[in-house]
């Protein structure tokens, strides 16, 4: 879990986003319990009502389900829905503008793919710590 909330948005939204990131990463997995509002409140040092509100966001989005008297659990298909939505937004926000700008600059498909491959290799070395 992340321990510092600082993106400037509402705290409950930041906590919900962090929990959604964890679900997208597969931890916790489908059917597994997520932290309770009291656990989240203690971890993030926020009011339990704020933490509960972040869980309500995930509940409203269908990413978690409430099991009465037991807690909140990752909903079936939540990870897949998150990944599909994020891929769609990635395409709209990054791929489409990249392709449009490449066309404006006269960068052809082969050159564009070469540029992307070079950047990907650079990121893999940086993130992976090796070749």
C-alpha positions in Angstrom: 0.0 0.0 0.0 1.1 3.5 -0.6 1.5 5.6 2.6 1.6 9.1 1.3 -1.4 10.8 -0.3 -0.4 14.0 -2.2 -2.0 14.4 -5.6 -4.1 17.3 -4.4 -7.4 15.6 -5.0 -9.8 14.5 -2.2 -8.2 12.0 0.1 -11.0 9.5 -0.3 -10.5 9.6 -4.1 -6.8 9.1 -3.7 -7.3 6.1 -1.4 -9.9 4.6 -3.8 -7.5 5.1 -6.8 -4.7 3.4 -4.9 -7.0 0.4 -4.0 -8.0 0.3 -7.7 -4.4 0.2 -8.7 -3.8 -2.7 -6.4 -6.8 -4.6 -7.8 -5.5 -3.9 -11.4 -2.1 -5.3 -10.3 -3.9 -8.4 -8.9 -3.2 -7.8 -5.3 -5.7 -8.5 -3.8 -7.0 -11.0 -6.3 -10.6 -11.7 -7.2 -12.6 -12.9 -4.3 -10.0 -11.8 -1.8 -10.7 -9.4 1.1 -9.7 -5.8 0.9 -8.7 -3.7 3.9 -11.6 -2.5 6.1 -12.4 1.2 6.6 -10.8 1.0 10.0 -7.6 -0.6 8.6 -7.4 2.0 5.9 -8.0 4.8 8.3 -5.2 3.6 10.5 -2.8 3.1 7.6 -3.5 6.4 5.9 -4.1 8.2 9.2 -7.5 9.5 8.1 -10.9 9.6 9.6 -12.7 6.2 9.3 -15.6 7.9 7.5 -13.1 9.1 4.8 -11.7 5.6 4.4 -15.3 4.2 4.2 -16.1 6.7 1.5 -13.2 5.4 -0.6 -14.6 1.9 -0.3 -18.0 3.2 -1.3 -16.4 4.5 -4.5 -15.1 1.1 -5.3 -18.4 -0.5 -4.4 -20.3 1.9 -6.7 -17.8 1.1 -9.5 -18.5 -2.6 -9.0 -14.9 -3.3 -8.1 -15.6 -4.7 -4.6 -18.6 -6.3 -3.1 -19.9 -6.2 0.4 -20.4 -9.4 2.3 -22.5 -8.5 5.3 -20.7 -9.0 8.6 -17.5 -10.2 6.8 -16.2 -7.2 4.9 -15.4 -6.1 1.4 -14.0 -8.4 -1.3 -12.7 -7.9 -4.8 -15.6 -8.5 -7.2 -15.5 -11.1 -9.9 -14.1 -9.7 -13.1 -13.0 -6.4 -11.4 -9.3 -6.7 -12.5 -10.3 -7.4 -16.1 -12.8 -4.5 -16.2 -10.1 -2.2 -14.8 -7.5 -3.3 -17.3 -9.9 -3.0 -20.3 -11.0 0.5 -19.2 -7.4 1.6 -18.6 -6.3 0.3 -22.0 -9.1 2.2 -23.7 -8.1 5.4 -21.9 -4.5 4.8 -22.7 -5.3 4.5 -26.4 -7.4 7.7 -26.3 -5.0 9.7 -24.2 -1.6 8.6 -25.6 -1.7 6.4 -28.7 -4.1 8.4 -30.7 -2.3 11.7 -30.1 1.0 10.0 -30.8 -0.2 8.7 -34.1 -1.8 12.1 -35.1 1.5 14.0 -34.3 3.6 11.4 -36.1 1.4 11.9 -39.2 1.8 15.7 -38.9 5.6 15.2 -38.8 5.7 12.8 -41.7 6.9 9.9 -39.4 6.0 6.7 -41.1 4.9 3.5 -39.5 8.3 1.8 -39.5 10.0 4.8 -38.1 7.3 5.3 -35.4 7.6 1.6 -34.4 11.4 2.0 -34.2 11.0 5.0 -32.0 8.6 3.2 -29.7 10.8 0.1 -29.6 13.8 2.2 -28.6 11.8 4.0 -25.8 10.4 0.7 -24.6 13.9 -0.8 -24.4 15.1 2.3 -22.5 12.2 2.0 -20.0 12.7 -1.8 -19.5 16.4 -1.2 -18.7 15.5 1.6 -16.2 12.5 -0.2 -14.6 14.0 -3.7 -14.7 17.4 -2.7 -13.6 19.1 -4.6 -16.4 19.1 -5.4 -20.1 
